[in-house]
């Protein structure tokens, strides 16, 4: 199965189980996917969402930072930053402002 199709299935099934409250099944799917593809941007972002559901904001922040790093490695010459990932990361950091001050706006233009 092509990686693009695997990631699409990951998104659909993990979100489905998270919506239904079947956190353990969502975690199984995400963990299995990341064991096969540890640099999966979607997998890392979904592991962040899983951490949020479990109430672990610092872990969610780490997962989103890893997703951004994976994006930068996969698309080093991308003319646009991964806005959705940065937006979610900022929302999470705002929940723990003393530990994670919001980054300056220049982070949108890093290369």
N, CA, C and O atoms as a MOPAC input file, in Angstrom:
PM7 MOZYME 1SCF
protein

 N      0.85100 1    -1.17400 1     0.00000 1
 C      0.00000 1     0.00000 1     0.00000 1
 C      0.90200 1     1.24400 1     0.00000 1
 O      1.82300 1     1.33300 1     0.81200 1
 N      0.65100 1     2.18400 1    -0.88300 1
 C      1.48100 1     3.39900 1    -0.94500 1
 C      1.41700 1     4.19400 1     0.36600 1
 O      0.38400 1     4.20200 1     1.03600 1
 N      2.51600 1     4.85900 1     0.73200 1
 C      2.54900 1     5.63200 1     1.98400 1
 C      1.43700 1     6.69300 1     2.09000 1
 O      0.91800 1     6.94400 1     3.17700 1
 N      1.08600 1     7.29500 1     0.98100 1
 C      0.02900 1     8.31600 1     1.00300 1
 C     -1.30200 1     7.71100 1     1.42800 1
 O     -2.05600 1     8.32100 1     2.18500 1
 N     -1.58300 1     6.52000 1     0.94100 1
 C     -2.82700 1     5.83700 1     1.29300 1
 C     -2.79100 1     5.41300 1     2.76800 1
 O     -3.79500 1     5.51000 1     3.47300 1
 N     -1.62200 1     4.94300 1     3.22600 1
 C     -1.48400 1     4.55400 1     4.63000 1
 C     -1.74700 1     5.74000 1     5.55300 1
 O     -2.43000 1     5.60000 1     6.56800 1
 N     -1.20900 1     6.90300 1     5.20400 1
 C     -1.41400 1     8.08600 1     6.03900 1
 C     -2.86800 1     8.53300 1     6.01000 1
 O     -3.40000 1     8.99100 1     7.02100 1
 N     -3.50200 1     8.40400 1     4.87000 1
 C     -4.92800 1     8.76900 1     4.78600 1
 C     -5.75800 1     7.85800 1     5.68400 1
 O     -6.65000 1     8.31700 1     6.39700 1
 N     -5.45600 1     6.57100 1     5.64000 1
 C     -6.17300 1     5.62100 1     6.50400 1
 C     -5.89000 1     5.91100 1     7.97300 1
 O     -6.78800 1     5.82900 1     8.81100 1
 N     -4.64500 1     6.24800 1     8.28400 1
 C     -4.27800 1     6.60100 1     9.65100 1
 C     -5.13800 1     7.75600 1    10.15000 1
 O     -5.70400 1     7.69600 1    11.24100 1
 N     -5.22900 1     8.80900 1     9.33900 1
 C     -6.02300 1     9.98300 1     9.73100 1
 C     -7.47700 1     9.60500 1     9.99000 1
 O     -8.05100 1     9.96700 1    11.01700 1
 N     -8.05800 1     8.88200 1     9.06000 1
 C     -9.48200 1     8.54000 1     9.16300 1
 C     -9.75000 1     7.66000 1    10.37800 1
 O    -10.61800 1     7.97300 1    11.19300 1
 N     -9.01500 1     6.57100 1    10.50000 1
 C     -9.30500 1     5.62100 1    11.56700 1
 C     -8.93600 1     6.15400 1    12.94800 1
 O     -9.68300 1     5.94700 1    13.90300 1
 N     -7.81100 1     6.82700 1    13.06900 1
 C     -7.44100 1     7.32800 1    14.39800 1
 C     -8.41000 1     8.41100 1    14.85400 1
 O     -8.79100 1     8.43600 1    16.02400 1
 N     -8.81200 1     9.29600 1    13.96800 1
 C     -9.79400 1    10.32000 1    14.34300 1
 C    -11.14600 1     9.69000 1    14.66400 1
 O    -11.83100 1    10.11400 1    15.59400 1
 N    -11.51900 1     8.68500 1    13.89500 1
 C    -12.77200 1     7.98100 1    14.14800 1
 C    -12.78900 1     7.42900 1    15.58000 1
 O    -13.75500 1     7.62400 1    16.31800 1
 N    -11.71200 1     6.74200 1    15.95800 1
 C    -11.66100 1     6.15900 1    17.29100 1
 C    -11.56100 1     7.22600 1    18.38100 1
 O    -12.12400 1     7.05500 1    19.46200 1
 N    -10.85900 1     8.31400 1    18.11100 1
 C    -10.79500 1     9.39200 1    19.09500 1
 C    -12.17200 1    10.01500 1    19.30600 1
 O    -12.55800 1    10.29000 1    20.44300 1
 N    -12.90300 1    10.23500 1    18.24200 1
 C    -14.25000 1    10.80300 1    18.34400 1
 C    -15.15700 1     9.87900 1    19.13900 1
 O    -15.96700 1    10.34500 1    19.94100 1
 N    -15.03100 1     8.59200 1    18.93000 1
 C    -15.86100 1     7.61200 1    19.64000 1
 C    -15.41000 1     7.40600 1    21.08000 1
 O    -16.08400 1     6.72400 1    21.85300 1
 N    -14.27200 1     7.99100 1    21.44400 1
 C    -13.76400 1     7.82000 1    22.80000 1
 C    -12.97900 1     6.54700 1    22.99800 1
 O    -12.67800 1     6.17600 1    24.13300 1
 N    -12.64000 1     5.86700 1    21.91400 1
 C    -11.85900 1     4.62600 1    21.98400 1
 C    -10.37300 1     4.98300 1    21.86300 1
 O     -9.71700 1     4.72300 1    20.85500 1
 N     -9.88700 1     5.58900 1    22.93800 1
 C     -8.53600 1     6.13000 1    22.95000 1
 C     -7.48100 1     5.04700 1    22.77600 1
 O     -6.49300 1     5.25500 1    22.07100 1
 N     -7.67400 1     3.90500 1    23.40300 1
 C     -6.67800 1     2.82900 1    23.28800 1
 C     -6.54800 1     2.32900 1    21.85300 1
 O     -5.44200 1     2.03700 1    21.39700 1
 N     -7.65900 1     2.22800 1    21.14300 1
 C     -7.60300 1     1.77000 1    19.75200 1
 C     -6.93700 1     2.82800 1    18.86700 1
 O     -6.15200 1     2.49300 1    17.98000 1
 N     -7.24600 1     4.08900 1    19.10800 1
 C     -6.58300 1     5.16500 1    18.36000 1
 C     -5.08200 1     5.13000 1    18.63200 1
 O     -4.27600 1     5.27600 1    17.71300 1
 N     -4.71100 1     4.93700 1    19.89300 1
 C     -3.29000 1     4.87400 1    20.25300 1
 C     -2.60000 1     3.70700 1    19.57200 1
 O     -1.46500 1     3.83800 1    19.11400 1
 N     -3.27000 1     2.57500 1    19.50000 1
 C     -2.68900 1     1.40100 1    18.83800 1
 C     -2.39300 1     1.70300 1    17.38000 1
 O     -1.31300 1     1.38800 1    16.88000 1
 N     -3.35200 1     2.31300 1    16.70000 1
 C     -3.18800 1     2.62900 1    15.27700 1
 C     -2.05200 1     3.62600 1    15.06800 1
 O     -1.21800 1     3.44700 1    14.18000 1
 N     -2.02200 1     4.66900 1    15.88200 1
 C     -0.99000 1     5.70000 1    15.74500 1
 C      0.38600 1     5.11000 1    16.05800 1
 O      1.34700 1     5.36400 1    15.33100 1
 N      0.48500 1     4.33500 1    17.11900 1
 C      1.76200 1     3.72500 1    17.50300 1
 C      2.26900 1     2.77600 1    16.42100 1
 O      3.45100 1     2.78000 1    16.07800 1
 N      1.37500 1     1.97800 1    15.90100 1
 C      1.75500 1     1.04000 1    14.83100 1
 C      2.26700 1     1.80800 1    13.60800 1
 O      3.28200 1     1.44200 1    13.01500 1
 N      1.55900 1     2.86700 1    13.24300 1
 C      1.97200 1     3.66100 1    12.08000 1
 C      3.34400 1     4.30000 1    12.32100 1
 O      4.20900 1     4.26500 1    11.44700 1
 N      3.53900 1     4.88300 1    13.51200 1
 C      4.81900 1     5.54000 1    13.79500 1
 C      5.96200 1     4.54100 1    13.92300 1
 O      7.11300 1     4.89300 1    13.66600 1
 N      5.67400 1     3.31400 1    14.31200 1
 C      6.74500 1     2.31300 1    14.36400 1
 C      7.23800 1     1.97500 1    12.96200 1
 O      8.41300 1     1.66500 1    12.76500 1
 N      6.33200 1     2.03700 1    11.99300 1
 C      6.70600 1     1.78800 1    10.59200 1
 C      7.29400 1     3.03100 1     9.93500 1
 O      8.16300 1     2.92800 1     9.06900 1
 N      6.82000 1     4.20500 1    10.34700 1
 C      7.23800 1     5.45000 1     9.72200 1
 C      7.37500 1     6.53100 1    10.80300 1
 O      6.46800 1     7.34500 1    10.97800 1
 N      8.50500 1     6.54400 1    11.52800 1
 C      8.66200 1     7.48400 1    12.64500 1
 C      8.70100 1     8.95600 1    12.24300 1
 O      8.55400 1     9.82800 1    13.09900 1
 N      8.89300 1     9.24500 1    10.97500 1
 C      8.92400 1    10.62400 1    10.49500 1
 C      7.60400 1    11.04000 1     9.83700 1
 O      7.55800 1    12.03700 1     9.11600 1
 N      6.54900 1    10.29000 1    10.08100 1
 C      5.24200 1    10.61000 1     9.51400 1
 C      4.70300 1    11.89600 1    10.13600 1
 O      4.46500 1    11.95700 1    11.34200 1
 N      4.51700 1    12.89600 1     9.32800 1
 C      4.00600 1    14.17500 1     9.81100 1
 C      2.60800 1    13.98900 1    10.39700 1
 O      2.31800 1    14.46700 1    11.49400 1
 N      1.75700 1    13.30000 1     9.66700 1
 C      0.39100 1    13.06000 1    10.14600 1
 C      0.40300 1    12.21500 1    11.41300 1
 O     -0.35500 1    12.48700 1    12.34400 1
 N      1.24400 1    11.20600 1    11.45800 1
 C      1.32200 1    10.34900 1    12.62900 1
 C      1.78300 1    11.10600 1    13.86500 1
 O      1.24400 1    10.91400 1    14.95400 1
 N      2.77600 1    11.96200 1    13.69700 1
 C      3.26600 1    12.75200 1    14.82500 1
 C      2.21400 1    13.74700 1    15.30300 1
 O      2.02600 1    13.93200 1    16.50500 1
 N      1.53000 1    14.38700 1    14.35600 1
 C      0.47200 1    15.32900 1    14.74100 1
 C     -0.66400 1    14.59800 1    15.46300 1
 O     -1.18800 1    15.09400 1    16.46000 1
 N     -1.03500 1    13.44300 1    14.96700 1
 C     -2.09700 1    12.67800 1    15.62000 1
 C     -1.66300 1    12.16100 1    16.99100 1
 O     -2.49300 1    12.02000 1    17.89000 1
 N     -0.38700 1    11.88100 1    17.15500 1
 C      0.07300 1    11.49100 1    18.48900 1
 C     -0.03400 1    12.68200 1    19.43600 1
 O     -0.25400 1    12.50900 1    20.63500 1
 N      0.12000 1    13.88400 1    18.89900 1
 C     -0.10500 1    15.08200 1    19.69900 1
 C     -1.55700 1    15.21000 1    20.11700 1
 O     -1.85300 1    15.55700 1    21.26000 1
 N     -2.46000 1    14.93000 1    19.19300 1
 C     -3.88700 1    14.97600 1    19.52700 1
 C     -4.24500 1    13.91400 1    20.56100 1
 O     -5.06400 1    14.15000 1    21.44900 1
 N     -3.63400 1    12.76400 1    20.44100 1
 C     -3.84700 1    11.70100 1    21.42000 1
 C     -3.36500 1    12.14100 1    22.80300 1
 O     -4.03000 1    11.88400 1    23.80700 1
 N     -2.21500 1    12.79700 1    22.85200 1
 C     -1.69600 1    13.29400 1    24.12800 1
 C     -2.63800 1    14.32500 1    24.74000 1
 O     -2.79900 1    14.37100 1    25.95900 1
 N     -3.25900 1    15.14800 1    23.90400 1
 C     -4.22000 1    16.13500 1    24.40400 1
 C     -5.40900 1    15.42300 1    25.04200 1
 O     -5.84700 1    15.78000 1    26.13600 1
 N     -5.92000 1    14.42100 1    24.34900 1
 C     -7.05400 1    13.66100 1    24.87900 1
 C     -6.68500 1    13.04000 1    26.22600 1
 O     -7.52100 1    12.95000 1    27.12500 1
 N     -5.45900 1    12.62400 1    26.35600 1
 C     -4.99900 1    12.00600 1    27.60500 1
 C     -4.61000 1    13.04000 1    28.66400 1
 O     -4.24900 1    12.68500 1    29.78500 1
 N     -4.68700 1    14.32700 1    28.29500 1
 C     -4.39300 1    15.39200 1    29.24700 1
 C     -2.92700 1    15.69600 1    29.43300 1
 O     -2.54300 1    16.29000 1    30.44100 1
 N     -2.09000 1    15.29700 1    28.47500 1
 C     -0.65300 1    15.49900 1    28.59100 1
 C     -0.20800 1    16.56300 1    27.57800 1
 O      0.27100 1    16.23700 1    26.49200 1
 N     -0.37300 1    17.82300 1    27.94700 1
 C     -0.03900 1    18.93000 1    27.03500 1
 C      1.45100 1    18.97600 1    26.70500 1
 O      1.78900 1    19.17900 1    25.53900 1
 N      2.36800 1    18.79900 1    27.67300 1
 C      3.79100 1    18.79900 1    27.29600 1
 C      4.13000 1    17.73700 1    26.24500 1
 O      4.91700 1    17.99500 1    25.33400 1
 N      3.54300 1    16.55700 1    26.37100 1
 C      3.77900 1    15.51200 1    25.36400 1
 C      3.20400 1    15.92900 1    24.00700 1
 O      3.80500 1    15.67200 1    22.96400 1
 N      2.04900 1    16.56800 1    24.03200 1
 C      1.44000 1    17.04500 1    22.78500 1
 C      2.32600 1    18.09600 1    22.12700 1
 O      2.48800 1    18.10000 1    20.90700 1
 N      2.89100 1    18.97300 1    22.92000 1
 C      3.79700 1    19.99900 1    22.38300 1
 C      4.99800 1    19.33400 1    21.71900 1
 O      5.38800 1    19.70700 1    20.61200 1
 N      5.58200 1    18.34700 1    22.39900 1
 C      6.74200 1    17.63700 1    21.81500 1
 C      6.36400 1    16.97000 1    20.49500 1
 O      7.13400 1    17.00400 1    19.53600 1
 N      5.18400 1    16.36700 1    20.44900 1
 C      4.76000 1    15.68600 1    19.21800 1
 C      4.60200 1    16.67900 1    18.07900 1
 O      5.01200 1    16.39600 1    16.95400 1
 N      4.01400 1    17.83700 1    18.35300 1
 C      3.85600 1    18.83700 1    17.29500 1
 C      5.19700 1    19.43000 1    16.87500 1
 O      5.39500 1    19.73200 1    15.69800 1
 N      6.11400 1    19.60100 1    17.81200 1
 C      7.45200 1    20.06500 1    17.44300 1
 C      8.13300 1    19.03700 1    16.54500 1
 O      8.80500 1    19.40200 1    15.58000 1
 N      7.96400 1    17.76100 1    16.85700 1
 C      8.53800 1    16.70200 1    16.01600 1
 C      7.87900 1    16.69400 1    14.63400 1
 O      8.55600 1    16.47400 1    13.63000 1
 N      6.58600 1    16.92900 1    14.57600 1
 C      5.88400 1    16.97300 1    13.28700 1
 C      6.42000 1    18.12100 1    12.42500 1
 O      6.60500 1    17.96300 1    11.21800 1
 N      6.66400 1    19.26100 1    13.04600 1
 C      7.22400 1    20.40600 1    12.31300 1
 C      8.63000 1    20.08100 1    11.82800 1
 O      8.97800 1    20.38400 1    10.68700 1
 N      9.43800 1    19.46900 1    12.68400 1
 C     10.79500 1    19.07100 1    12.26600 1
 C     10.74000 1    18.07100 1    11.10700 1
 O     11.51800 1    18.16800 1    10.15800 1
 N      9.81500 1    17.11100 1    11.19500 1
 C      9.67400 1    16.12700 1    10.11300 1
 C      9.26000 1    16.81200 1     8.81800 1
 O      9.74300 1    16.45400 1     7.74400 1
 N      8.37700 1    17.78400 1     8.91100 1
 C      7.96000 1    18.54000 1     7.71900 1
 C      9.16100 1    19.26000 1     7.11600 1
 O      9.37300 1    19.22100 1     5.90400 1
 N      9.94600 1    19.91900 1     7.97200 1
 C     11.11000 1    20.65900 1     7.48400 1
 C     12.13300 1    19.74400 1     6.82800 1
 O     12.78400 1    20.13800 1     5.86100 1
 N     12.28400 1    18.51400 1     7.34600 1
 C     13.20700 1    17.55600 1     6.73600 1
 C     12.67700 1    17.05300 1     5.39700 1
 O     13.42800 1    16.92100 1     4.43100 1
 N     11.38000 1    16.77600 1     5.35300 1
 C     10.79200 1    16.22300 1     4.13300 1
 C     10.67300 1    17.27000 1     3.03100 1
 O     10.84200 1    16.96400 1     1.85100 1
 N     10.38200 1    18.50400 1     3.42600 1
 C     10.18000 1    19.58700 1     2.45600 1
 C     11.08400 1    20.76700 1     2.78000 1
 O     10.58700 1    21.83400 1     3.14400 1
 N     12.41000 1    20.60400 1     2.65800 1
 C     13.32300 1    21.67700 1     3.06900 1
 C     13.19200 1    22.96300 1     2.25000 1
 O     13.52200 1    24.04500 1     2.73600 1
 N     12.72400 1    22.85200 1     1.04300 1
 C     12.60600 1    24.03700 1     0.18500 1
 C     11.17300 1    24.51400 1     0.04000 1
 O     10.85300 1    25.24800 1    -0.89500 1
 N     10.31200 1    24.10500 1     0.95200 1
 C      8.90400 1    24.48000 1     0.87700 1
 C      8.76400 1    25.99800 1     0.98800 1
 O      9.31500 1    26.60400 1     1.90800 1
 N      8.03400 1    26.61600 1     0.06200 1
 C      7.85000 1    28.06500 1     0.12100 1
 C      6.87500 1    28.49300 1     1.22200 1
 O      6.81200 1    29.67000 1     1.57600 1
 N      6.12200 1    27.53800 1     1.75700 1
 C      5.14500 1    27.85600 1     2.80100 1
 C      5.39500 1    26.98200 1     4.02200 1
 O      5.65700 1    25.78600 1     3.89300 1
 N      5.31400 1    27.57900 1     5.20200 1
 C      5.46600 1    26.76500 1     6.41800 1
 C      4.19900 1    25.96100 1     6.67800 1
 O      3.14100 1    26.28100 1     6.13600 1
 N      4.29600 1    24.92600 1     7.49800 1
 C      3.11200 1    24.12700 1     7.84300 1
 C      2.25300 1    24.88800 1     8.86200 1
 O      2.32100 1    24.62900 1    10.06400 1
 N      1.46100 1    25.81000 1     8.37100 1
 C      0.68600 1    26.72500 1     9.22100 1
 C     -0.18600 1    25.98300 1    10.22600 1
 O     -0.26900 1    26.39000 1    11.38400 1
 N     -0.83600 1    24.90300 1     9.80500 1
 C     -1.72300 1    24.18000 1    10.71400 1
 C     -0.94700 1    23.62100 1    11.90700 1
 O     -1.42500 1    23.66100 1    13.04100 1
 N      0.23600 1    23.10600 1    11.64600 1
 C      1.04900 1    22.56300 1    12.73100 1
 C      1.51300 1    23.66800 1    13.67200 1
 O      1.44200 1    23.51600 1    14.89200 1
 N      1.98700 1    24.77200 1    13.11400 1
 C      2.41700 1    25.89200 1    13.94500 1
 C      1.25100 1    26.48000 1    14.73600 1
 O      1.41700 1    26.86800 1    15.89300 1
 N      0.09600 1    26.54600 1    14.12700 1
 C     -1.07600 1    27.09400 1    14.80200 1
 C     -1.45700 1    26.22700 1    16.00300 1
 O     -1.71100 1    26.74200 1    17.09200 1
 N     -1.49300 1    24.92600 1    15.80100 1
 C     -1.84200 1    24.01400 1    16.88600 1
 C     -0.78200 1    24.06300 1    17.98000 1
 O     -1.11600 1    24.03800 1    19.16500 1
 N      0.49000 1    24.13200 1    17.60000 1
 C      1.57500 1    24.22300 1    18.57000 1
 C      1.42700 1    25.48900 1    19.41300 1
 O      1.60600 1    25.45300 1    20.63000 1
 N      1.11100 1    26.57100 1    18.78200 1
 C      0.92800 1    27.83100 1    19.52100 1
 C     -0.23800 1    27.71700 1    20.50200 1
 O     -0.13200 1    28.16700 1    21.64300 1
 N     -1.34500 1    27.12200 1    20.07000 1
 C     -2.48900 1    26.93300 1    20.97000 1
 C     -2.07900 1    26.12400 1    22.20200 1
 O     -2.47100 1    26.43800 1    23.32600 1
 N     -1.29900 1    25.09600 1    21.97500 1
 C     -0.86800 1    24.25300 1    23.09200 1
 C      0.08100 1    24.99800 1    24.02200 1
 O     -0.03100 1    24.89800 1    25.24400 1
 N      1.00100 1    25.73200 1    23.44800 1
 C      1.95300 1    26.48600 1    24.27700 1
 C      1.24700 1    27.55800 1    25.10000 1
 O      1.68100 1    27.87500 1    26.20700 1
 N      0.18200 1    28.10600 1    24.57700 1
 C     -0.57300 1    29.11500 1    25.32400 1
 C     -1.24900 1    28.51700 1    26.55200 1
 O     -1.60000 1    29.24600 1    27.48000 1
 N     -1.43300 1    27.21400 1    26.56700 1
 C     -2.01100 1    26.55500 1    27.73900 1
 C     -0.99100 1    26.42000 1    28.86900 1
 O     -1.36000 1    26.24800 1    30.03100 1
 N      0.28300 1    26.49900 1    28.52100 1
 C      1.36400 1    26.42000 1    29.51100 1
 C      2.30600 1    27.60900 1    29.30800 1
 O      3.48500 1    27.41000 1    29.01600 1
 N      1.81100 1    28.83900 1    29.45800 1
 C      2.59800 1    30.01100 1    29.07000 1
 C      3.90600 1    30.18100 1    29.82800 1
 O      4.86800 1    30.70400 1    29.26600 1
 N      3.97300 1    29.75500 1    31.08500 1
 C      5.21600 1    29.95600 1    31.82500 1
 C      6.33600 1    29.05200 1    31.32600 1
 O      7.50900 1    29.42100 1    31.38600 1
 N      5.97800 1    27.87100 1    30.83400 1
 C      6.99400 1    26.93600 1    30.34100 1
 C      7.34100 1    27.16600 1    28.87500 1
 O      8.47300 1    26.92800 1    28.45400 1
 N      6.36700 1    27.62800 1    28.10500 1
 C      6.55700 1    27.75300 1    26.66700 1
 C      6.08700 1    29.12100 1    26.20300 1
 O      4.95100 1    29.26300 1    25.74900 1
 N      6.93900 1    30.12600 1    26.31100 1
 C      6.50100 1    31.43000 1    25.80600 1
 C      6.24500 1    31.33900 1    24.31100 1
 O      6.95300 1    30.61800 1    23.60800 1
 N      5.23600 1    32.06600 1    23.80900 1
 C      4.94700 1    31.98300 1    22.38400 1
 C      6.14700 1    32.44000 1    21.55500 1
 O      6.80500 1    33.42300 1    21.89800 1
 N      6.42500 1    31.73300 1    20.47600 1
 C      7.56100 1    32.12700 1    19.63000 1
 C      7.24100 1    33.41700 1    18.87700 1
 O      6.07400 1    33.74100 1    18.65800 1
 N      8.27100 1    34.14200 1    18.48600 1
 C      8.01700 1    35.35300 1    17.70200 1
 C      7.46800 1    34.98200 1    16.33100 1
 O      7.57500 1    33.83500 1    15.89800 1
 N      6.88800 1    35.94600 1    15.66400 1
 C      6.28700 1    35.68000 1    14.36000 1
 C      7.29900 1    35.25100 1    13.31100 1
 O      6.92400 1    34.70400 1    12.27400 1
 N      8.57400 1    35.49400 1    13.56900 1
 C      9.59800 1    35.12000 1    12.58200 1
 C      9.63900 1    33.61000 1    12.34800 1
 O     10.15400 1    33.16300 1    11.32300 1
 N      9.10800 1    32.82700 1    13.27200 1
 C      9.14100 1    31.37300 1    13.08700 1
 C      8.39100 1    30.96400 1    11.82700 1
 O      8.62600 1    29.88500 1    11.28200 1
 N      7.50000 1    31.81500 1    11.36800 1
 C      6.76100 1    31.49700 1    10.14000 1
 C      7.66000 1    31.58500 1     8.90900 1
 O      7.34600 1    31.03000 1     7.85600 1
 N      8.77200 1    32.28300 1     9.05300 1
 C      9.62400 1    32.52200 1     7.88100 1
 C     10.97500 1    31.84700 1     7.99100 1
 O     11.89900 1    32.18800 1     7.25300 1
 N     11.10300 1    30.89000 1     8.90500 1
 C     12.41300 1    30.25300 1     9.05300 1
 C     12.72900 1    29.40000 1     7.83200 1
 O     11.83400 1    28.83100 1     7.20800 1
 N     13.94500 1    29.32500 1     7.51700 1
 C     14.43500 1    28.50000 1     6.39300 1
 C     15.70000 1    27.82500 1     6.81600 1
 O     16.29400 1    27.08100 1     6.03500 1

